[in-house]
Amino acid sequence: MTFQSPMNELLCLFLRHPMLVFFDDILNYNMSLSKHLGHIRVVFSTLCEHNLFLKHTKCSFAKRWVEYLGHFISKDGVAMDPAKIVAMQS
């Protein structure tokens, strides 16, 4: 069983909005900081209830954008990393 299977089960009410789970990554996205923090609390309590833990050195919170799998994700949506596009065009 991969990490993604139990995460999909445990966080099923939040998948697609406001969360995505992909392999060992949990992406929480919201338009407001208060909603973002509320959803982080839900993730933490859900993981804790099931004796699952996060590695704090791999976590980041309340970012305006994140780079993820060759894309930039922000409040404006998802955009490809321009450096990746140039590499593909060359």
Backbone as CSV, one residue per row, in Angstrom:
resi,resn,N_x,N_y,N_z,CA_x,CA_y,CA_z,C_x,C_y,C_z
1,MET,0.853,-1.181,0.000,0.000,0.000,0.000,0.897,1.242,0.000
2,THR,0.584,2.188,-0.831,1.355,3.424,-0.879,0.785,4.432,0.107
3,PHE,1.525,5.472,0.343,1.079,6.554,1.226,-0.200,7.178,0.690
4,GLN,-0.347,7.228,-0.622,-1.486,7.921,-1.217,-2.808,7.230,-0.907
5,SER,-2.841,5.927,-0.847,-4.102,5.213,-0.586,-4.734,5.586,0.753
6,PRO,-3.994,5.483,1.865,-4.626,5.889,3.127,-4.934,7.384,3.191
7,MET,-4.106,8.213,2.550,-4.381,9.657,2.550,-5.678,9.960,1.808
8,ASN,-5.909,9.279,0.693,-7.160,9.471,-0.047,-8.357,9.082,0.815
9,GLU,-8.212,8.029,1.604,-9.298,7.604,2.493,-9.496,8.586,3.641
10,LEU,-8.411,8.934,4.314,-8.505,9.782,5.500,-8.942,11.205,5.182
11,LEU,-8.532,11.713,4.042,-8.817,13.106,3.696,-9.855,13.223,2.581
12,CYS,-10.656,12.170,2.381,-11.577,12.129,1.242,-12.543,13.315,1.190
13,LEU,-12.953,13.837,2.326,-13.890,14.958,2.326,-13.274,16.250,1.782
14,PHE,-11.946,16.298,1.746,-11.262,17.532,1.354,-10.554,17.435,0.002
15,LEU,-10.536,16.239,-0.590,-9.799,16.084,-1.844,-10.413,16.919,-2.947
16,ARG,-9.560,17.459,-3.762,-9.855,18.352,-4.883,-10.086,19.776,-4.419
17,HIS,-10.772,19.979,-3.340,-10.859,21.326,-2.768,-11.091,21.189,-1.281
18,PRO,-10.193,21.576,-0.474,-9.017,22.411,-0.706,-7.697,21.647,-0.680
19,MET,-7.701,20.347,-1.002,-6.463,19.587,-0.914,-6.250,18.679,-2.106
20,LEU,-4.974,18.446,-2.384,-4.564,17.420,-3.322,-3.555,16.540,-2.603
21,VAL,-3.631,15.248,-2.838,-2.639,14.323,-2.311,-2.021,13.627,-3.505
22,PHE,-0.706,13.684,-3.594,-0.005,13.029,-4.692,1.221,12.357,-4.117
23,PHE,1.223,11.045,-4.141,2.263,10.233,-3.520,2.457,10.653,-2.064
24,ASP,3.599,11.272,-1.749,3.841,11.635,-0.345,3.713,13.137,-0.104
25,ASP,2.926,13.814,-0.936,2.719,15.250,-0.775,1.250,15.557,-0.508
26,ILE,1.009,16.441,0.428,-0.336,16.950,0.689,-0.298,18.439,0.383
27,LEU,-1.065,18.861,-0.615,-1.128,20.278,-0.977,-2.452,20.833,-0.495
28,ASN,-2.385,21.858,0.326,-3.569,22.521,0.871,-3.612,23.920,0.282
29,TYR,-4.686,24.245,-0.424,-4.763,25.566,-1.061,-6.095,26.228,-0.725
30,ASN,-6.025,27.493,-0.408,-7.201,28.278,-0.034,-7.002,29.722,-0.449
31,MET,-8.100,30.432,-0.552,-8.039,31.853,-0.903,-7.810,32.736,0.323
32,SER,-8.054,32.194,1.528,-7.839,33.008,2.724,-6.949,32.262,3.715
33,LEU,-6.184,33.024,4.465,-5.284,32.440,5.457,-6.063,31.712,6.541
34,SER,-7.188,32.255,6.971,-7.951,31.607,8.042,-8.463,30.237,7.602
35,LYS,-8.937,30.117,6.361,-9.381,28.811,5.857,-8.192,27.870,5.715
36,HIS,-7.082,28.397,5.247,-5.861,27.602,5.095,-5.452,27.003,6.441
37,LEU,-5.420,27.822,7.463,-5.024,27.350,8.797,-6.022,26.341,9.341
38,GLY,-7.309,26.568,9.098,-8.322,25.617,9.542,-8.143,24.257,8.899
39,HIS,-7.837,24.237,7.613,-7.633,22.961,6.930,-6.337,22.289,7.367
40,ILE,-5.335,23.071,7.683,-4.095,22.486,8.211,-4.386,21.794,9.548
41,ARG,-5.194,22.433,10.391,-5.571,21.807,11.671,-6.273,20.475,11.437
42,VAL,-7.163,20.423,10.457,-7.872,19.178,10.145,-6.885,18.095,9.706
43,VAL,-5.946,18.452,8.846,-4.945,17.483,8.392,-4.129,16.986,9.573
44,PHE,-3.642,17.908,10.400,-2.830,17.504,11.556,-3.606,16.580,12.487
45,SER,-4.830,16.932,12.808,-5.594,16.098,13.742,-5.928,14.743,13.125
46,THR,-6.232,14.720,11.821,-6.526,13.450,11.155,-5.299,12.548,11.140
47,LEU,-4.159,13.106,10.790,-2.931,12.312,10.787,-2.592,11.813,12.185
48,CYS,-2.747,12.670,13.167,-2.452,12.300,14.556,-3.352,11.163,15.027
49,GLU,-4.636,11.237,14.705,-5.584,10.178,15.092,-5.175,8.815,14.544
50,HIS,-4.476,8.808,13.424,-4.085,7.556,12.782,-2.588,7.265,12.921
51,ASN,-1.961,7.934,13.883,-0.535,7.734,14.177,0.360,7.933,12.953
52,LEU,0.021,8.929,12.159,0.845,9.306,11.015,1.490,10.650,11.316
53,PHE,2.694,10.843,10.811,3.454,12.039,11.153,4.018,12.695,9.908
54,LEU,4.263,13.990,10.000,4.892,14.749,8.940,6.329,15.052,9.331
55,LYS,7.196,15.132,8.351,8.574,15.542,8.599,8.627,17.056,8.456
56,HIS,8.840,17.746,9.560,8.737,19.211,9.552,9.688,19.884,8.570
57,THR,10.826,19.257,8.284,11.771,19.873,7.351,11.261,19.838,5.910
58,LYS,10.258,19.032,5.641,9.687,18.966,4.294,8.378,19.752,4.186
59,CYS,7.988,20.431,5.234,6.725,21.170,5.252,6.953,22.661,5.014
60,SER,5.996,23.276,4.366,5.961,24.733,4.272,4.501,25.153,4.336
61,PHE,4.263,26.303,4.936,2.902,26.737,5.187,2.710,28.192,4.769
62,ALA,1.479,28.510,4.392,1.054,29.884,4.109,1.938,30.564,3.055
63,LYS,2.276,29.836,2.023,3.054,30.392,0.913,2.105,30.992,-0.112
64,ARG,2.533,32.037,-0.783,1.715,32.651,-1.844,1.746,31.814,-3.115
65,TRP,2.830,31.028,-3.280,2.929,30.109,-4.404,3.901,28.998,-4.044
66,VAL,3.755,27.872,-4.715,4.689,26.767,-4.531,5.097,26.233,-5.895
67,GLU,6.303,25.736,-5.964,6.769,25.043,-7.154,6.529,23.565,-6.916
68,TYR,5.853,22.910,-7.847,5.491,21.513,-7.642,5.453,20.787,-8.982
69,LEU,6.283,19.787,-9.124,6.324,18.943,-10.317,6.405,19.759,-11.618
70,GLY,7.285,20.754,-11.628,7.489,21.547,-12.824,6.420,22.596,-13.078
71,HIS,5.626,22.883,-12.070,4.568,23.884,-12.189,4.662,24.873,-11.026
72,PHE,4.095,26.046,-11.229,3.929,27.013,-10.161,2.440,27.058,-9.837
73,ILE,2.109,26.867,-8.578,0.714,26.875,-8.144,0.532,28.089,-7.247
74,SER,-0.462,28.921,-7.578,-0.735,30.129,-6.808,-2.227,30.406,-6.823
75,LYS,-2.612,31.535,-6.236,-4.027,31.918,-6.234,-4.535,32.160,-7.651
76,ASP,-3.608,32.404,-8.577,-3.983,32.634,-9.971,-4.160,31.346,-10.758
77,GLY,-3.833,30.214,-10.151,-3.987,28.927,-10.824,-2.657,28.208,-10.958
78,VAL,-2.583,27.346,-11.941,-1.401,26.525,-12.184,-0.747,26.979,-13.482
79,ALA,0.562,27.192,-13.450,1.316,27.581,-14.644,2.578,26.731,-14.722
80,MET,2.981,26.435,-15.936,4.224,25.683,-16.115,5.415,26.553,-15.739
81,ASP,6.439,25.925,-15.217,7.698,26.609,-14.922,8.315,27.046,-16.252
82,PRO,8.516,28.355,-16.449,9.076,28.838,-17.725,10.399,28.165,-18.096
83,ALA,11.209,27.826,-17.114,12.486,27.167,-17.396,12.253,25.797,-18.034
84,LYS,11.204,25.125,-17.657,10.879,23.806,-18.228,10.427,23.957,-19.675
85,ILE,9.670,25.016,-19.951,9.196,25.244,-21.308,10.362,25.515,-22.242
86,VAL,11.316,26.344,-21.810,12.495,26.656,-22.620,13.283,25.377,-22.890
87,ALA,13.445,24.553,-21.880,14.195,23.303,-22.051,13.510,22.393,-23.075
88,MET,12.190,22.354,-23.055,11.462,21.504,-23.988,11.526,22.068,-25.415
89,GLN,11.539,23.393,-25.546,11.566,24.025,-26.864,12.942,23.912,-27.534
90,SER,13.983,23.765,-26.731,15.353,23.716,-27.295,15.659,22.411,-27.928
